Amino acid sequence: MTQSEMKQLEMLRAKTPEQRFTMMADLIGAQFDAMKSGIKFQNPGITKKEMERLFKVRMIRLYQSGNDWHGKK
């Protein structure tokens, strides 16, 4: 483990469970925003309703592929 990784681990361990949860929620929110930006880029002029539909489709594909990765079908 590098010095940088060790320092990051120490910093995470020093945080409260609530702080770690907030960090996780922020990262997931940023990931969702990035996915939606990609959908908008690929589909200029998309409606909000269609955006939500395509986002759900991508989420389903993401979690289905995750199940395959874990060996579950």
C-alpha positions as CSV (number, residue, x, y, z in Angstrom):
1,M,0.0,0.0,0.0
2,T,1.4,3.4,-0.9
3,Q,1.8,6.3,1.6
4,S,-1.0,8.1,-0.2
5,E,-3.3,5.2,0.2
6,M,-2.4,4.7,3.8
7,K,-3.1,8.4,4.5
8,Q,-6.5,8.2,2.7
9,L,-7.4,5.1,4.8
10,E,-6.4,6.9,8.0
11,M,-8.6,9.8,7.0
12,L,-11.6,7.6,6.3
13,R,-11.1,5.7,9.6
14,A,-11.2,9.1,11.5
15,K,-14.6,10.0,10.0
16,T,-17.8,9.1,11.7
17,P,-20.2,6.6,10.1
18,E,-22.5,9.6,9.3
19,Q,-19.6,11.4,7.5
20,R,-18.7,8.2,5.5
21,F,-22.3,7.7,4.6
22,T,-22.6,11.4,3.4
23,M,-19.4,10.9,1.3
24,M,-20.8,7.7,-0.3
25,A,-24.1,9.4,-1.0
26,D,-22.3,12.4,-2.6
27,L,-20.2,10.1,-4.8
28,I,-23.3,8.1,-5.9
29,G,-25.1,11.4,-6.7
30,A,-22.1,12.6,-8.8
31,Q,-22.1,9.2,-10.6
32,F,-25.8,9.6,-11.4
33,D,-25.3,13.2,-12.6
34,A,-22.4,12.0,-14.9
35,M,-24.6,9.2,-16.3
36,K,-27.4,11.7,-17.0
37,S,-25.0,14.1,-18.7
38,G,-23.9,11.3,-21.0
39,I,-27.5,10.5,-21.9
40,K,-28.1,14.2,-22.6
41,F,-24.9,14.4,-24.7
42,Q,-26.0,11.4,-26.8
43,N,-29.6,12.6,-27.1
44,P,-29.7,16.4,-27.6
45,G,-33.2,17.8,-27.0
46,I,-34.3,14.9,-24.9
47,T,-37.4,15.4,-22.8
48,K,-37.2,15.0,-19.0
49,K,-39.6,12.0,-19.2
50,E,-37.4,10.3,-21.8
51,M,-34.3,11.1,-19.8
52,E,-35.7,9.4,-16.7
53,R,-36.7,6.4,-18.8
54,L,-33.2,6.0,-20.4
55,F,-31.6,6.5,-17.0
56,K,-33.7,3.7,-15.6
57,V,-32.7,1.5,-18.5
58,R,-29.0,2.2,-17.9
59,M,-29.4,1.5,-14.2
60,I,-31.0,-1.8,-14.9
61,R,-28.3,-2.8,-17.4
62,L,-25.6,-1.7,-14.9
63,Y,-27.0,-3.8,-12.1
64,Q,-27.7,-6.8,-14.3
65,S,-24.1,-6.7,-15.6
66,G,-23.0,-6.4,-11.9
67,N,-24.9,-9.6,-11.1
68,D,-23.2,-11.4,-14.0
69,W,-19.9,-10.2,-12.6
70,H,-20.7,-11.8,-9.3
71,G,-21.6,-15.0,-11.0
72,K,-25.3,-14.6,-10.4
73,K,-27.8,-15.0,-13.2
